[in-house]
């Protein structure tokens, strides 16, 4: 016995964003690691175009994760029909 995790805060004060940032710091989405060909019609502008999209998606996802507490998740788990 004695294995597992112990939380330092109450479930009501911890969000899914807190958990994500503790486990996986950094952006939720990242651009492709390879640099596109700047001579290509698409390659020269794809990263700035996609970065704007990824930034919007990241902001929305972080907002949603920050809205949900671990208490919310626990209540949903306990309410699930068996």
Beta strands, then each sheet from edge to edge (+ up, - down):
end
